[in-house]
Amino acid sequence: MKSVEIEVLVIGGGATGSGVAWDAATRGFDTILVERKDLAEGTTGRFHGLLHSGGRYAVKDRLAAEECIHENRILRRVAPDTIEDTGGYFVTTPWDDPAFGDKFMDGCKACGIPVEEIAPSEAFLAEPRINRDISRVFTVPDAAIDGWKLVWDCAKATTEHEGQVLTYHRVLEILRSSDVVRGAKVRSELSGEEFEIHAGFTINATGAWAGKVADMAGCPGVQVLAGKGIMIAMNHRLVNTVVNRCTMPADGDILVPIRTVSVIGTTDIRIKDPDEPDVTQDEVDRMLDDGEKLVPGFRKARALRVWAGVRPLFKDTRAPETSDTRDVSRSHALLDHKERDGVTGFLTITGGKLTTFRMMAQETVDKMCEQLGTERECRTSSDPLPSSKTGKFMWVGERLKEREATMHDDQLICECELIQRNSLEGVMKQRSSANLDDIRRALRLGMGPCQGGFCMYRATGILHDVERMDAPAANRSLRDFLQERWKGVQPILYGDQLRQARLDDWIFQGVLDVEHLPTDRLDDRAIGEGA
Ligand SMILES: Cc1cc2nc3c(=O)[nH]c(=O)nc-3n(C[C@H](O)[C@H](O)[C@H](O)COP(=O)(O)OP(=O)(O)OC[C@H]3O[C@@H](n4cnc5c(N)ncnc54)[C@H](O)[C@@H]3O)c2cc1C
């Protein structure tokens, strides 16, 4: 069987595994990341899209809250291209206890989360759709984060540091000799080829599947509870700010604007198999009802899609049994299998949140370095990811701006003769004449079936733009053109041509009122009379 020799094997291509690979590769380890599907096909591609400020956990889980704000600050620096800096509101709806706001404020301050209470009227100005019966509003530095972009950027950073990323490679077995893990046997899910990756160190970052992979290594009892959550994408940005209910974490209490949509979520139900998270109608109904509490009329918006993700919640086996996965800490767990199971060369990292993926990766690679007896400085808190080197946040209008930059030149001015704006401008600049009729001859502008009905007013505007003609001169040129066209059209006004002439007449006379546009010329006569 074919085999590959490397220093570090990372299993699992979600945020955690990609973060570990990024960290290990940038510290100079020869690294391979394997993922059984595509990157971020697990929970990372099915999460809510929120870069937590920590506010959500400030009352209930301070450790998680402190980790979130710590990482929130770092990711804004090293991964801004994946973040839309929407800001976040925690709002007290009529269904929430207003006194919780004080606990929330105290919790945020204790965890170092910048928080401010603002007047609801201020929030209504910024977010006109939110419930007008909201009585308290707090601002926190929540944001939206793109999980796919993040993971692929970590993969890019890994390959830029000579690492390899093998998608569609499933780990079938963990290779062990005596008490040492020596890599894994993998299978390409595309070609069916099986081979061995011999690694000096193996890291299990398989999220909700971490218990199964730990079992393969002969390290039983790693309990990762699967906490299912559903989310629904609505067809608009109903809000531009992340809006959270100011209450203990519950279902349907966060609305996140993500690019052109907004996503309401989520639930938290313990399920047995992380590969089978189903969505029930009851969950959907509850989620839409919860959306209504934040944005009245929520149900009237079009629901685009519903999906479910599975939280990897590591359960300390010493803690009492619980059926409510919200009671399990949102902090992460790094399992040192040398200490726990007497197995070296193997670590498991699971739990946590996407927001804390970088910190989880750093702790893991630090621990690996400690076990390997080497000191290598972590660079992921200082060196930005490849797409984030400009230091700019992602912005929802970015694609439109990019598109418009060239769209302007590519604009189709004359649909009949397929004349683009750049060729029209070229002719206008080359020719000294500002006469639209001269330009017509150069490009066949306005000579197709509509006879200038749709292109001529556009061309006039461009003429004004390019030649810096004043408006009366441009109007005059348009009127001259129409007059000239009219001569050739008038004698053949029957059938479809008559209909077209009538439409053109409505455009020029009815909409633009060319007859009365200022031209500074006394003898201009009405155009198209009788058409
Ligand atoms: C409903 C929901 C909403 C959430 N919302 C947020 C949020 O808004 N903000 C936030 O910060 N966090 C959020 N989280 C938490 C966050 O999404 C997760 O903590 C994070 O994505 C986990 O990443 P991961 O890499 O550990 O796991 P995953 O993304 O699940 O990655 C594990 C990978 O391991 C792979 N794998 C498994 N077995 C094998 C094998 N044998 N061989 C090879 N590969 C294997 C899987 O295919 C998978 O891709 C949410 C979670 C849920 C469920």
The ligand as an SDF file (V2000), in Angstrom:
LIG
                    3D

 53 58  0  0  0  0  0  0  0  0999 V2000
  -26.8260   25.4320   14.8250 C   0  0  0  0  0  0  0  0  0  0  0  0
  -25.4640   25.9370   15.1490 C   0  0  0  0  0  0  0  0  0  0  0  0
  -25.2010   27.2980   15.1200 C   0  0  0  0  0  0  0  0  0  0  0  0
  -23.9340   27.7590   15.4400 C   0  0  0  0  0  0  0  0  0  0  0  0
  -23.7060   29.0820   15.3690 N   0  0  0  0  0  0  0  0  0  0  0  0
  -22.4850   29.5600   15.6690 C   0  0  0  0  0  0  0  0  0  0  0  0
  -22.2270   30.9310   15.5260 C   0  0  0  0  0  0  0  0  0  0  0  0
  -23.0800   31.7060   15.0950 O   0  0  0  0  0  0  0  0  0  0  0  0
  -20.9870   31.3710   15.8520 N   0  0  0  0  0  0  0  0  0  0  0  0
  -20.0150   30.5330   16.3020 C   0  0  0  0  0  0  0  0  0  0  0  0
  -18.9290   31.0260   16.6050 O   0  0  0  0  0  0  0  0  0  0  0  0
  -20.2240   29.2170   16.4150 N   0  0  0  0  0  0  0  0  0  0  0  0
  -21.4300   28.7060   16.1090 C   0  0  0  0  0  0  0  0  0  0  0  0
  -21.6740   27.3720   16.1820 N   0  0  0  0  0  0  0  0  0  0  0  0
  -20.5960   26.4870   16.6040 C   0  0  0  0  0  0  0  0  0  0  0  0
  -19.6270   26.2240   15.4360 C   0  0  0  0  0  0  0  0  0  0  0  0
  -20.3260   26.1110   14.2400 O   0  0  0  0  0  0  0  0  0  0  0  0
  -18.8480   24.9710   15.6760 C   0  0  0  0  0  0  0  0  0  0  0  0
  -18.3020   25.0060   16.9490 O   0  0  0  0  0  0  0  0  0  0  0  0
  -17.7190   24.8050   14.6680 C   0  0  0  0  0  0  0  0  0  0  0  0
  -18.1570   25.0130   13.3630 O   0  0  0  0  0  0  0  0  0  0  0  0
  -17.1250   23.4240   14.8100 C   0  0  0  0  0  0  0  0  0  0  0  0
  -16.0910   23.2930   13.8760 O   0  0  0  0  0  0  0  0  0  0  0  0
  -15.2630   21.9670   13.8360 P   0  0  0  0  0  0  0  0  0  0  0  0
  -14.2000   22.1330   12.8350 O   0  0  0  0  0  0  0  0  0  0  0  0
  -14.8260   21.5900   15.2130 O   0  0  0  0  0  0  0  0  0  0  0  0
  -16.3140   20.8530   13.3880 O   0  0  0  0  0  0  0  0  0  0  0  0
  -16.8630   20.5630   11.9160 P   0  0  0  0  0  0  0  0  0  0  0  0
  -17.0700   21.8070   11.1520 O   0  0  0  0  0  0  0  0  0  0  0  0
  -18.0340   19.6770   12.0690 O   0  0  0  0  0  0  0  0  0  0  0  0
  -15.6630   19.7840   11.2330 O   0  0  0  0  0  0  0  0  0  0  0  0
  -15.3790   18.4290   11.5290 C   0  0  0  0  0  0  0  0  0  0  0  0
  -15.0470   17.7660   10.2190 C   0  0  0  0  0  0  0  0  0  0  0  0
  -14.5270   16.4630   10.4490 O   0  0  0  0  0  0  0  0  0  0  0  0
  -14.8540   15.6940    9.3200 C   0  0  0  0  0  0  0  0  0  0  0  0
  -14.7130   14.2560    9.6240 N   0  0  0  0  0  0  0  0  0  0  0  0
  -15.4510   13.5150   10.4770 C   0  0  0  0  0  0  0  0  0  0  0  0
  -15.0270   12.2420   10.4560 N   0  0  0  0  0  0  0  0  0  0  0  0
  -13.9990   12.1670    9.5610 C   0  0  0  0  0  0  0  0  0  0  0  0
  -13.1690   11.1050    9.0780 C   0  0  0  0  0  0  0  0  0  0  0  0
  -13.3160    9.8590    9.5120 N   0  0  0  0  0  0  0  0  0  0  0  0
  -12.2120   11.3880    8.1550 N   0  0  0  0  0  0  0  0  0  0  0  0
  -12.0460   12.6590    7.6860 C   0  0  0  0  0  0  0  0  0  0  0  0
  -12.8220   13.6850    8.1150 N   0  0  0  0  0  0  0  0  0  0  0  0
  -13.7760   13.4450    9.0440 C   0  0  0  0  0  0  0  0  0  0  0  0
  -16.3010   16.1000    9.0490 C   0  0  0  0  0  0  0  0  0  0  0  0
  -16.7010   15.7980    7.7350 O   0  0  0  0  0  0  0  0  0  0  0  0
  -16.2690   17.5930    9.3360 C   0  0  0  0  0  0  0  0  0  0  0  0
  -16.1150   18.3710    8.1500 O   0  0  0  0  0  0  0  0  0  0  0  0
  -22.9170   26.8620   15.8340 C   0  0  0  0  0  0  0  0  0  0  0  0
  -23.1760   25.5050   15.8360 C   0  0  0  0  0  0  0  0  0  0  0  0
  -24.4350   25.0410   15.4790 C   0  0  0  0  0  0  0  0  0  0  0  0
  -24.7080   23.6060   15.4530 C   0  0  0  0  0  0  0  0  0  0  0  0
  1  2  1  0
  2  3  1  0
  2 52  2  0
  3  4  2  0
  4  5  1  0
  4 50  1  0
  5  6  2  0
  6  7  1  0
  6 13  1  0
  7  8  2  0
  7  9  1  0
  9 10  1  0
 10 11  2  0
 10 12  1  0
 12 13  2  0
 13 14  1  0
 14 15  1  0
 14 50  1  0
 15 16  1  0
 16 17  1  0
 16 18  1  0
 18 19  1  0
 18 20  1  0
 20 21  1  0
 20 22  1  0
 22 23  1  0
 23 24  1  0
 24 25  2  0
 24 26  1  0
 24 27  1  0
 27 28  1  0
 28 29  2  0
 28 30  1  0
 28 31  1  0
 31 32  1  0
 32 33  1  0
 33 34  1  0
 33 48  1  0
 34 35  1  0
 35 36  1  0
 35 46  1  0
 36 37  1  0
 36 45  1  0
 37 38  2  0
 38 39  1  0
 39 40  1  0
 39 45  2  0
 40 41  1  0
 40 42  2  0
 42 43  1  0
 43 44  2  0
 44 45  1  0
 46 47  1  0
 46 48  1  0
 48 49  1  0
 50 51  2  0
 51 52  1  0
 52 53  1  0
M  END
$$$$
